Structures are given as structure tokens and as C-alpha cells.
Amino acid sequence: MVSVQDYYCAPELYDLIYSDIRDDIPFWVAEAKGSPGPVLELCCGTGRVLVPCLEAGARVEGLDITRSMVDHCRAKLAGRKLEASVDLGDMRDFEGPGRYALITIPFNSFLHNLTQADQLATLARCHAQLAPGGRLTINIFCPHSARLAEHDGTPRHIKTLPHPEGGNVRVTDTGRCDPLEQRISVMRQVEVLDPAGRVREAHDLSFELRYVWKPEMELLLTAAGFGRFAVESRTGYTQGFAPKPVLEEGDQTVWTAWQT
């Protein structure tokens, strides 16, 4: 197996970079609360989704490959007096204490599997760890051909966010796309600016994703043992994460696959 990297940035920086991503949380809370049995969130990271699910009363466990993320998430739970199992593990090769009614992989995290073999291994493990009738729910983006072409080595300002201590956080990405391997490689610069706009911290980061076309995802799910699955289109993470009637390039998608 190709090794999945430790997550590309420190937990505290992750929370800053993604502080504006909130619109998908009600969806995941509803999924977890509606589950008839135990829930496992893979790639739970710092608890961006896990914590609100637990606060809403859902029974959710977490798994992540990066020790610092797991430790940070556990500290968050302790600070909020929440109890849940959050363990260190690999989504391609994990084994829970029991079988789950629902396994979730939010926020494009499935795409950190950088080969088709790794993606298939993750789906097969999920199938094996689901209880009969259980389901897997994954959120990934639908590739957009024009946007993929924009990953041409040109730096692009992604967003500027307020810093909780004053000033701003500015994020700039320089991406490269490999269409043969279906990989996007990103060099990310995160600058922490003081209230006068001066850079007081700068972080140079990098990460990769392997995107998946819709017909390929259907084949992967079938090969992993899922006999029934469906895909739903949704708007972006800062656009309500609302259902759409027709799937289009660039949409966020929610895949649901049932263990039958």
C-alpha cells in the first residue's frame, strides 16, 4: 500500500483555515442522529464534524491516521465534557470493536487515498465493518474539467478569514493537476496577518488529492461489495450544502452505499 501522509498541517492551523466551513455540519448531525446504531467517522481530524454530532446526542466514534489530530480532538472532547472513542488508525485498514450502522467520510477526506487501490481498500474495509443493512456515506467533489485545468502552477488567492485574536488569515494555493493519475498536488501558503495587514506568521504546506469520476466511483463501490448505492448532488460548503436536482461538474456529492 502507498502510505497516506500525516495530515498536511497542524491541528490548530487546520481549525483556522477551515473555520468558515460550517454549512455541511447540519447534514452530518442529522445523519448521525438518525442512525439506528453506532456510527464511525473516518478521518475525523480535529472534530470539526464529530464534536457537533456528539453535542447533538449522537453515538459516534472517530478514527484518524494522524496522532496530532487525534490528540487535539480528544482534548476538544475533554474540554466540552463529551465522551467518545477517538482512535488512531488508517481508513484503508481498520477494525472496530463491533460493526457499525453508519460509517461516514466527510469533507473530501476519502480523496486523501492517492491510488485507486487505496480507495478500493478503504471501501472494502467499510463494507466489512458495516452491520447488515448498514450504510456508508461519503462526501467528495465531482471533478470539473475547467477547474482542473486551472491547477497550472499559478498562485491563486483562495480566501481571507478573520483571525480570532485580530487580523486575518490569508490562504493562497498553487496547484498542479496530473490528469493521467487523477491527482491534484497543492502548495499552500497560509499567512497570519496582524490588524495592520503585516505578515506575522507564514506557513508553507503541501498536500495531494486523487479525484474520482462518477462512473469510476460506481465501479469502486461495486468492486468493494456494495450491491446498492446512490449519489446526491449538493451545493458548496459555504453555499448551504443544499440538495440540487441535477448533478453538475464541480458540485459536492454525497454517496450512500448499503451493506446488503
Contacts in CASP RR format, 6 or more apart in sequence:
PFRMAT RR
TARGET T0000
AUTHOR 0000-0000-0000
METHOD contacts of the structure
MODEL  1
MVSVQDYYCAPELYDLIYSDIRDDIPFWVAEAKGSPGPVLELCCGTGRVL
VPCLEAGARVEGLDITRSMVDHCRAKLAGRKLEASVDLGDMRDFEGPGRY
ALITIPFNSFLHNLTQADQLATLARCHAQLAPGGRLTINIFCPHSARLAE
HDGTPRHIKTLPHPEGGNVRVTDTGRCDPLEQRISVMRQVEVLDPAGRVR
EAHDLSFELRYVWKPEMELLLTAAGFGRFAVESRTGYTQGFAPKPVLEEG
DQTVWTAWQT
1 92 0 8 1.000
1 93 0 8 1.000
1 117 0 8 1.000
1 118 0 8 1.000
1 121 0 8 1.000
2 114 0 8 1.000
2 115 0 8 1.000
2 117 0 8 1.000
2 118 0 8 1.000
4 65 0 8 1.000
4 90 0 8 1.000
4 91 0 8 1.000
4 92 0 8 1.000
4 112 0 8 1.000
4 113 0 8 1.000
4 114 0 8 1.000
4 118 0 8 1.000
5 112 0 8 1.000
5 207 0 8 1.000
5 208 0 8 1.000
6 65 0 8 1.000
6 66 0 8 1.000
6 67 0 8 1.000
6 68 0 8 1.000
7 14 0 8 1.000
7 45 0 8 1.000
7 64 0 8 1.000
7 65 0 8 1.000
7 66 0 8 1.000
7 68 0 8 1.000
7 69 0 8 1.000
8 188 0 8 1.000
8 205 0 8 1.000
8 206 0 8 1.000
8 207 0 8 1.000
9 17 0 8 1.000
9 188 0 8 1.000
9 190 0 8 1.000
9 203 0 8 1.000
9 205 0 8 1.000
10 68 0 8 1.000
11 45 0 8 1.000
11 46 0 8 1.000
11 68 0 8 1.000
11 69 0 8 1.000
11 71 0 8 1.000
11 72 0 8 1.000
11 73 0 8 1.000
12 72 0 8 1.000
13 190 0 8 1.000
13 203 0 8 1.000
14 45 0 8 1.000
14 46 0 8 1.000
14 69 0 8 1.000
15 46 0 8 1.000
15 48 0 8 1.000
16 161 0 8 1.000
16 163 0 8 1.000
16 169 0 8 1.000
16 190 0 8 1.000
16 192 0 8 1.000
17 161 0 8 1.000
17 169 0 8 1.000
17 171 0 8 1.000
17 190 0 8 1.000
18 48 0 8 1.000
19 161 0 8 1.000
20 159 0 8 1.000
20 161 0 8 1.000
20 238 0 8 1.000
21 48 0 8 1.000
21 107 0 8 1.000
21 237 0 8 1.000
21 238 0 8 1.000
22 237 0 8 1.000
23 236 0 8 1.000
23 237 0 8 1.000
23 238 0 8 1.000
23 239 0 8 1.000
23 240 0 8 1.000
23 241 0 8 1.000
24 49 0 8 1.000
24 106 0 8 1.000
24 107 0 8 1.000
24 139 0 8 1.000
24 237 0 8 1.000
24 241 0 8 1.000
24 252 0 8 1.000
25 48 0 8 1.000
25 49 0 8 1.000
25 52 0 8 1.000
26 241 0 8 1.000
27 234 0 8 1.000
27 241 0 8 1.000
27 254 0 8 1.000
28 41 0 8 1.000
28 49 0 8 1.000
28 52 0 8 1.000
28 53 0 8 1.000
28 104 0 8 1.000
28 106 0 8 1.000
29 52 0 8 1.000
29 53 0 8 1.000
29 56 0 8 1.000
29 58 0 8 1.000
31 39 0 8 1.000
31 102 0 8 1.000
31 104 0 8 1.000
31 137 0 8 1.000
32 39 0 8 1.000
32 53 0 8 1.000
32 56 0 8 1.000
32 58 0 8 1.000
32 59 0 8 1.000
32 60 0 8 1.000
32 102 0 8 1.000
32 104 0 8 1.000
33 53 0 8 1.000
33 56 0 8 1.000
33 57 0 8 1.000
33 58 0 8 1.000
34 58 0 8 1.000
35 58 0 8 1.000
35 59 0 8 1.000
35 101 0 8 1.000
35 102 0 8 1.000
36 101 0 8 1.000
37 59 0 8 1.000
37 100 0 8 1.000
37 101 0 8 1.000
37 102 0 8 1.000
37 131 0 8 1.000
38 59 0 8 1.000
38 60 0 8 1.000
38 61 0 8 1.000
38 98 0 8 1.000
38 100 0 8 1.000
38 101 0 8 1.000
38 102 0 8 1.000
39 53 0 8 1.000
39 58 0 8 1.000
39 59 0 8 1.000
39 60 0 8 1.000
39 61 0 8 1.000
39 100 0 8 1.000
39 101 0 8 1.000
39 102 0 8 1.000
39 103 0 8 1.000
39 104 0 8 1.000
40 60 0 8 1.000
40 61 0 8 1.000
40 62 0 8 1.000
40 63 0 8 1.000
40 96 0 8 1.000
40 100 0 8 1.000
40 102 0 8 1.000
40 103 0 8 1.000
40 104 0 8 1.000
40 129 0 8 1.000
41 49 0 8 1.000
41 50 0 8 1.000
41 53 0 8 1.000
41 60 0 8 1.000
41 61 0 8 1.000
41 62 0 8 1.000
41 63 0 8 1.000
41 103 0 8 1.000
41 104 0 8 1.000
41 105 0 8 1.000
41 106 0 8 1.000
42 62 0 8 1.000
42 63 0 8 1.000
42 64 0 8 1.000
42 91 0 8 1.000
42 94 0 8 1.000
42 103 0 8 1.000
42 104 0 8 1.000
42 105 0 8 1.000
42 109 0 8 1.000
42 122 0 8 1.000
42 126 0 8 1.000
43 63 0 8 1.000
43 64 0 8 1.000
43 65 0 8 1.000
43 91 0 8 1.000
43 105 0 8 1.000
43 106 0 8 1.000
43 107 0 8 1.000
43 109 0 8 1.000
43 110 0 8 1.000
43 112 0 8 1.000
44 50 0 8 1.000
44 62 0 8 1.000
44 63 0 8 1.000
44 64 0 8 1.000
44 69 0 8 1.000
44 73 0 8 1.000
44 86 0 8 1.000
45 64 0 8 1.000
45 66 0 8 1.000
45 69 0 8 1.000
45 70 0 8 1.000
45 72 0 8 1.000
45 73 0 8 1.000
46 69 0 8 1.000
46 72 0 8 1.000
46 73 0 8 1.000
46 76 0 8 1.000
47 73 0 8 1.000
47 76 0 8 1.000
48 107 0 8 1.000
49 104 0 8 1.000
49 106 0 8 1.000
49 107 0 8 1.000
50 60 0 8 1.000
50 62 0 8 1.000
50 73 0 8 1.000
50 84 0 8 1.000
50 86 0 8 1.000
51 73 0 8 1.000
51 76 0 8 1.000
51 77 0 8 1.000
51 80 0 8 1.000
51 82 0 8 1.000
53 60 0 8 1.000
54 60 0 8 1.000
54 77 0 8 1.000
54 82 0 8 1.000
54 83 0 8 1.000
54 84 0 8 1.000
55 80 0 8 1.000
55 82 0 8 1.000
60 84 0 8 1.000
61 84 0 8 1.000
61 85 0 8 1.000
61 86 0 8 1.000
61 87 0 8 1.000
62 73 0 8 1.000
62 84 0 8 1.000
62 85 0 8 1.000
62 86 0 8 1.000
62 87 0 8 1.000
63 86 0 8 1.000
63 87 0 8 1.000
63 88 0 8 1.000
63 89 0 8 1.000
63 91 0 8 1.000
63 94 0 8 1.000
64 70 0 8 1.000
64 73 0 8 1.000
64 86 0 8 1.000
64 88 0 8 1.000
64 89 0 8 1.000
65 88 0 8 1.000
65 89 0 8 1.000
65 90 0 8 1.000
65 91 0 8 1.000
67 88 0 8 1.000
70 86 0 8 1.000
70 87 0 8 1.000
70 88 0 8 1.000
73 86 0 8 1.000
74 86 0 8 1.000
77 83 0 8 1.000
77 84 0 8 1.000
77 86 0 8 1.000
91 105 0 8 1.000
91 109 0 8 1.000
91 110 0 8 1.000
91 113 0 8 1.000
91 122 0 8 1.000
91 125 0 8 1.000
91 126 0 8 1.000
92 113 0 8 1.000
92 118 0 8 1.000
92 121 0 8 1.000
92 122 0 8 1.000
92 125 0 8 1.000
93 121 0 8 1.000
93 125 0 8 1.000
94 125 0 8 1.000
94 129 0 8 1.000
95 125 0 8 1.000
95 129 0 8 1.000
96 129 0 8 1.000
98 129 0 8 1.000
99 129 0 8 1.000
99 130 0 8 1.000
99 131 0 8 1.000
100 129 0 8 1.000
100 130 0 8 1.000
100 131 0 8 1.000
100 134 0 8 1.000
101 130 0 8 1.000
101 131 0 8 1.000
101 133 0 8 1.000
101 134 0 8 1.000
101 135 0 8 1.000
102 134 0 8 1.000
102 135 0 8 1.000
102 136 0 8 1.000
102 137 0 8 1.000
103 126 0 8 1.000
103 129 0 8 1.000
103 130 0 8 1.000
103 135 0 8 1.000
103 136 0 8 1.000
103 137 0 8 1.000
104 136 0 8 1.000
104 137 0 8 1.000
104 138 0 8 1.000
105 122 0 8 1.000
105 126 0 8 1.000
105 136 0 8 1.000
105 137 0 8 1.000
105 138 0 8 1.000
105 139 0 8 1.000
106 139 0 8 1.000
107 139 0 8 1.000
107 237 0 8 1.000
108 139 0 8 1.000
108 140 0 8 1.000
108 141 0 8 1.000
108 209 0 8 1.000
110 119 0 8 1.000
110 122 0 8 1.000
110 138 0 8 1.000
110 139 0 8 1.000
110 140 0 8 1.000
110 212 0 8 1.000
111 140 0 8 1.000
111 141 0 8 1.000
111 209 0 8 1.000
111 210 0 8 1.000
111 211 0 8 1.000
111 212 0 8 1.000
112 207 0 8 1.000
112 208 0 8 1.000
112 209 0 8 1.000
113 119 0 8 1.000
113 121 0 8 1.000
113 122 0 8 1.000
113 210 0 8 1.000
114 183 0 8 1.000
114 208 0 8 1.000
114 209 0 8 1.000
114 210 0 8 1.000
115 210 0 8 1.000
116 210 0 8 1.000
116 216 0 8 1.000
116 220 0 8 1.000
119 210 0 8 1.000
119 212 0 8 1.000
119 220 0 8 1.000
120 220 0 8 1.000
120 223 0 8 1.000
120 224 0 8 1.000
123 136 0 8 1.000
123 220 0 8 1.000
123 221 0 8 1.000
123 223 0 8 1.000
123 224 0 8 1.000
123 226 0 8 1.000
123 257 0 8 1.000
124 223 0 8 1.000
124 224 0 8 1.000
124 225 0 8 1.000
126 136 0 8 1.000
126 224 0 8 1.000
127 136 0 8 1.000
127 224 0 8 1.000
127 225 0 8 1.000
127 226 0 8 1.000
127 257 0 8 1.000
127 259 0 8 1.000
130 136 0 8 1.000
130 259 0 8 1.000
131 259 0 8 1.000
132 259 0 8 1.000
132 260 0 8 1.000
133 258 0 8 1.000
133 259 0 8 1.000
133 260 0 8 1.000
134 258 0 8 1.000
134 259 0 8 1.000
135 256 0 8 1.000
135 257 0 8 1.000
135 258 0 8 1.000
135 259 0 8 1.000
136 226 0 8 1.000
136 255 0 8 1.000
136 256 0 8 1.000
136 257 0 8 1.000
136 258 0 8 1.000
136 259 0 8 1.000
137 254 0 8 1.000
137 255 0 8 1.000
137 256 0 8 1.000
138 254 0 8 1.000
138 255 0 8 1.000
138 257 0 8 1.000
139 234 0 8 1.000
139 252 0 8 1.000
139 253 0 8 1.000
139 254 0 8 1.000
139 255 0 8 1.000
140 211 0 8 1.000
140 212 0 8 1.000
140 217 0 8 1.000
140 252 0 8 1.000
140 253 0 8 1.000
140 255 0 8 1.000
141 211 0 8 1.000
141 250 0 8 1.000
141 251 0 8 1.000
141 252 0 8 1.000
141 253 0 8 1.000
142 214 0 8 1.000
142 233 0 8 1.000
142 247 0 8 1.000
142 248 0 8 1.000
142 249 0 8 1.000
142 250 0 8 1.000
142 251 0 8 1.000
142 252 0 8 1.000
142 253 0 8 1.000
143 211 0 8 1.000
143 212 0 8 1.000
143 213 0 8 1.000
143 249 0 8 1.000
143 250 0 8 1.000
144 249 0 8 1.000
144 250 0 8 1.000
145 249 0 8 1.000
146 249 0 8 1.000
147 249 0 8 1.000
147 250 0 8 1.000
148 177 0 8 1.000
148 179 0 8 1.000
148 184 0 8 1.000
148 211 0 8 1.000
149 177 0 8 1.000
150 156 0 8 1.000
151 175 0 8 1.000
151 176 0 8 1.000
151 177 0 8 1.000
151 184 0 8 1.000
151 185 0 8 1.000
151 186 0 8 1.000
152 175 0 8 1.000
152 176 0 8 1.000
152 177 0 8 1.000
153 174 0 8 1.000
153 175 0 8 1.000
153 176 0 8 1.000
154 174 0 8 1.000
154 175 0 8 1.000
155 172 0 8 1.000
155 173 0 8 1.000
155 174 0 8 1.000
155 189 0 8 1.000
156 172 0 8 1.000
156 173 0 8 1.000
156 174 0 8 1.000
156 175 0 8 1.000
157 170 0 8 1.000
157 171 0 8 1.000
157 172 0 8 1.000
158 171 0 8 1.000
158 172 0 8 1.000
158 173 0 8 1.000
159 170 0 8 1.000
159 171 0 8 1.000
160 168 0 8 1.000
160 169 0 8 1.000
160 170 0 8 1.000
160 171 0 8 1.000
161 168 0 8 1.000
161 169 0 8 1.000
161 171 0 8 1.000
162 168 0 8 1.000
162 169 0 8 1.000
163 169 0 8 1.000
163 192 0 8 1.000
163 193 0 8 1.000
166 194 0 8 1.000
166 195 0 8 1.000
167 192 0 8 1.000
167 193 0 8 1.000
167 194 0 8 1.000
167 195 0 8 1.000
167 197 0 8 1.000
168 192 0 8 1.000
168 193 0 8 1.000
168 197 0 8 1.000
169 190 0 8 1.000
169 191 0 8 1.000
169 192 0 8 1.000
169 193 0 8 1.000
170 190 0 8 1.000
170 191 0 8 1.000
170 193 0 8 1.000
171 188 0 8 1.000
171 189 0 8 1.000
171 190 0 8 1.000
172 188 0 8 1.000
172 189 0 8 1.000
172 191 0 8 1.000
173 186 0 8 1.000
173 187 0 8 1.000
173 188 0 8 1.000
173 189 0 8 1.000
174 186 0 8 1.000
174 187 0 8 1.000
174 188 0 8 1.000
174 189 0 8 1.000
175 184 0 8 1.000
175 185 0 8 1.000
175 186 0 8 1.000
175 187 0 8 1.000
176 184 0 8 1.000
176 185 0 8 1.000
176 186 0 8 1.000
177 183 0 8 1.000
177 184 0 8 1.000
177 185 0 8 1.000
178 184 0 8 1.000
178 185 0 8 1.000
181 210 0 8 1.000
182 210 0 8 1.000
182 211 0 8 1.000
182 212 0 8 1.000
182 213 0 8 1.000
183 208 0 8 1.000
183 209 0 8 1.000
183 210 0 8 1.000
183 211 0 8 1.000
184 208 0 8 1.000
184 209 0 8 1.000
184 210 0 8 1.000
184 211 0 8 1.000
185 206 0 8 1.000
185 207 0 8 1.000
185 208 0 8 1.000
186 206 0 8 1.000
186 207 0 8 1.000
186 208 0 8 1.000
186 209 0 8 1.000
187 204 0 8 1.000
187 205 0 8 1.000
187 206 0 8 1.000
188 204 0 8 1.000
188 205 0 8 1.000
188 206 0 8 1.000
188 207 0 8 1.000
189 202 0 8 1.000
189 203 0 8 1.000
189 204 0 8 1.000
189 205 0 8 1.000
190 202 0 8 1.000
190 203 0 8 1.000
190 205 0 8 1.000
191 199 0 8 1.000
191 201 0 8 1.000
191 202 0 8 1.000
191 203 0 8 1.000
192 199 0 8 1.000
192 200 0 8 1.000
192 201 0 8 1.000
192 202 0 8 1.000
193 199 0 8 1.000
193 200 0 8 1.000
194 200 0 8 1.000
212 220 0 8 1.000
214 231 0 8 1.000
214 247 0 8 1.000
214 253 0 8 1.000
217 231 0 8 1.000
217 255 0 8 1.000
218 229 0 8 1.000
221 227 0 8 1.000
221 229 0 8 1.000
221 255 0 8 1.000
221 257 0 8 1.000
224 257 0 8 1.000
226 257 0 8 1.000
226 258 0 8 1.000
226 259 0 8 1.000
226 260 0 8 1.000
227 257 0 8 1.000
227 258 0 8 1.000
227 260 0 8 1.000
228 257 0 8 1.000
228 258 0 8 1.000
228 260 0 8 1.000
229 255 0 8 1.000
229 256 0 8 1.000
229 257 0 8 1.000
229 258 0 8 1.000
230 255 0 8 1.000
230 256 0 8 1.000
231 247 0 8 1.000
231 253 0 8 1.000
231 254 0 8 1.000
231 255 0 8 1.000
231 256 0 8 1.000
232 243 0 8 1.000
232 253 0 8 1.000
232 254 0 8 1.000
232 256 0 8 1.000
233 243 0 8 1.000
233 244 0 8 1.000
233 245 0 8 1.000
233 246 0 8 1.000
233 247 0 8 1.000
233 248 0 8 1.000
233 251 0 8 1.000
233 252 0 8 1.000
233 253 0 8 1.000
234 241 0 8 1.000
234 242 0 8 1.000
234 243 0 8 1.000
234 244 0 8 1.000
234 251 0 8 1.000
234 252 0 8 1.000
234 253 0 8 1.000
234 254 0 8 1.000
235 241 0 8 1.000
235 242 0 8 1.000
235 244 0 8 1.000
235 251 0 8 1.000
235 252 0 8 1.000
236 251 0 8 1.000
236 252 0 8 1.000
237 252 0 8 1.000
241 252 0 8 1.000
244 251 0 8 1.000
247 253 0 8 1.000
END
